[in-house]
Amino acid sequence: MKKILIIDDEEPILKMYSATLTDKYQVVTAKDGESGIETARKEKPDLIYLDIIMPHLNGLDVLKKLKENKETQNIPVILLTNLPKEASADKATSLGARDYFVKVDNTPERIAEKTNQIFSQTTRPA
């Protein structure tokens, strides 16, 4: 079973996306950037959903640290945030994010569909 890490400081968000994704995936969560980095190193998820606006260490800093670490650099990271794409999408892409989703524009079901698409693309034979 594929494993997804969701890093977000809002408990309701963690619960909502976890509930939607646990039918098909193993979901682990982290409530801040620092624990998110540690959880990524420990759990070795197949995909990370990452919020940007978090206390102590924001999502872009987390993304940079994940991509600098040999243990986590190849894990696909998708920003899942309420910041409009114009605000941070280019920066996120330049730091190595695979995609950028705005929470208010995507339902949890839509995120689940996109997750399925991502995993079907990565497991397809070359």
Secondary structure as UniProt FT lines:
FT   STRAND          3..7
FT   HELIX           11..21
FT   TURN            22..24
FT   STRAND          26..30
FT   HELIX           33..43
FT   STRAND          47..50
FT   HELIX           59..68
FT   TURN            70..74
FT   STRAND          77..81
FT   HELIX           85..94
FT   TURN            95..96
FT   STRAND          99..102
FT   HELIX           103..105
FT   HELIX           108..123
//
